[in-house]
Amino acid sequence: MDKLIKRLAPFGVMGIVFIVALTSAMAAGLAGAAAFTVAMATLGPGGMIGGMITLGIVGIVASLATEYGYDAIVLAIIKEQLKTKSKEEVWGEIAQKKLISKDLKLKIKDYIDRA
């Protein structure tokens, strides 16, 4: 059951993102192919193709999040940033972010200090 949920979760996230975009296009008075085209175009830069790419990236990130966990993904990104930036620069960027929880900030700070 857990494996099934992990496999279906990425499609669920992509589906939710697409449904929100499609509903917005339909609320603007569009229907059918026009609503689909506008929904895809609003998802990303570069029109419809960019929207499809964005939707694919959302699926990949959702898949990684379900497989490894959000914290592990964030710490992997921090690890990559530390290859090109100083510890102080990375921590300065993280400390300013208001949408990152205190708990996650503490985990990041601990990871940076140990690196």
C-alpha positions as CSV (number, residue, x, y, z in Angstrom):
1,M,0.0,0.0,0.0
2,D,2.8,2.4,0.9
3,K,4.5,1.8,-2.4
4,L,1.3,2.4,-4.3
5,I,0.8,5.7,-2.6
6,K,4.4,6.7,-3.2
7,R,3.9,6.0,-6.9
8,L,0.6,7.8,-7.2
9,A,1.5,10.9,-5.2
10,P,3.5,12.6,-8.0
11,F,0.6,12.3,-10.4
12,G,-1.7,13.6,-7.7
13,V,0.4,16.8,-7.2
14,M,0.6,17.3,-11.0
15,G,-3.1,16.7,-11.3
16,I,-3.9,19.2,-8.6
17,V,-1.6,21.9,-10.1
18,F,-3.2,21.3,-13.6
19,I,-6.7,21.3,-12.2
20,V,-6.1,24.6,-10.5
21,A,-4.7,26.2,-13.7
22,L,-7.5,24.7,-15.8
23,T,-10.2,25.9,-13.4
24,S,-8.7,29.4,-13.5
25,A,-8.8,29.4,-17.3
26,M,-12.4,28.1,-17.3
27,A,-13.4,30.8,-14.8
28,A,-12.2,33.3,-17.4
29,G,-14.8,32.0,-19.8
30,L,-12.7,29.6,-21.8
31,A,-13.7,26.0,-22.6
32,G,-12.2,22.9,-24.2
33,A,-8.9,23.1,-26.0
34,A,-8.7,26.9,-25.3
35,A,-8.9,26.3,-21.6
36,F,-6.3,23.6,-21.8
37,T,-4.0,25.8,-23.8
38,V,-4.3,28.7,-21.5
39,A,-3.9,26.5,-18.4
40,M,-0.6,25.1,-19.8
41,A,0.6,28.5,-20.9
42,T,0.0,30.0,-17.4
43,L,2.0,27.3,-15.6
44,G,5.4,28.3,-16.9
45,P,7.5,30.5,-19.1
46,G,7.6,29.8,-22.8
47,G,3.9,29.2,-23.4
48,M,2.3,25.8,-23.6
49,I,5.6,23.9,-23.9
50,G,7.0,25.8,-20.8
51,G,3.8,24.8,-18.9
52,M,4.3,21.2,-19.7
53,I,7.9,21.3,-18.6
54,T,6.9,23.0,-15.4
55,L,4.3,20.4,-14.8
56,G,6.9,17.7,-15.3
57,I,9.3,19.4,-12.9
58,V,6.5,19.6,-10.3
59,G,6.1,15.8,-10.7
60,I,9.8,15.1,-10.3
61,V,10.0,17.2,-7.2
62,A,6.9,15.6,-5.7
63,S,8.3,12.2,-6.5
64,L,11.6,13.0,-4.7
65,A,9.7,14.5,-1.8
66,T,7.7,11.3,-1.3
67,E,10.7,9.1,-1.7
68,Y,13.3,11.0,0.3
69,G,11.4,13.5,2.4
70,Y,11.4,17.3,2.3
71,D,14.2,17.7,4.8
72,A,16.6,15.5,2.9
73,I,16.0,17.4,-0.4
74,V,16.6,20.7,1.3
75,L,19.8,19.5,2.9
76,A,21.0,18.1,-0.5
77,I,20.4,21.6,-2.0
78,I,22.3,23.2,0.9
79,K,25.2,20.7,0.3
80,E,25.3,21.8,-3.4
81,Q,25.2,25.5,-2.5
82,L,28.1,25.0,-0.1
83,K,30.3,24.0,-3.0
84,T,30.1,27.5,-4.5
85,K,29.2,29.7,-1.6
86,S,30.5,30.3,1.9
87,K,28.7,29.0,5.0
88,E,27.9,32.5,6.0
89,E,26.3,33.3,2.6
90,V,24.2,30.2,2.6
91,W,23.0,30.7,6.2
92,G,22.3,34.4,5.5
93,E,20.0,33.5,2.7
94,I,18.2,30.9,4.8
95,A,17.9,33.0,7.9
96,Q,16.1,35.7,5.9
97,K,13.4,33.3,4.5
98,K,10.1,33.7,6.4
99,L,8.5,30.6,5.0
100,I,11.0,28.2,6.4
101,S,10.0,26.8,9.7
102,K,12.2,27.3,12.8
103,D,12.7,23.5,13.1
104,L,14.0,23.3,9.5
105,K,16.2,26.3,10.0
106,L,17.7,24.6,13.0
107,K,18.4,21.5,11.0
108,I,20.0,23.5,8.2
109,K,22.1,25.5,10.7
110,D,23.3,22.3,12.3
111,Y,24.1,20.8,8.9
112,I,26.0,24.0,7.8
113,D,28.0,24.0,11.1
114,R,29.0,20.4,10.6
115,A,30.0,20.9,7.0
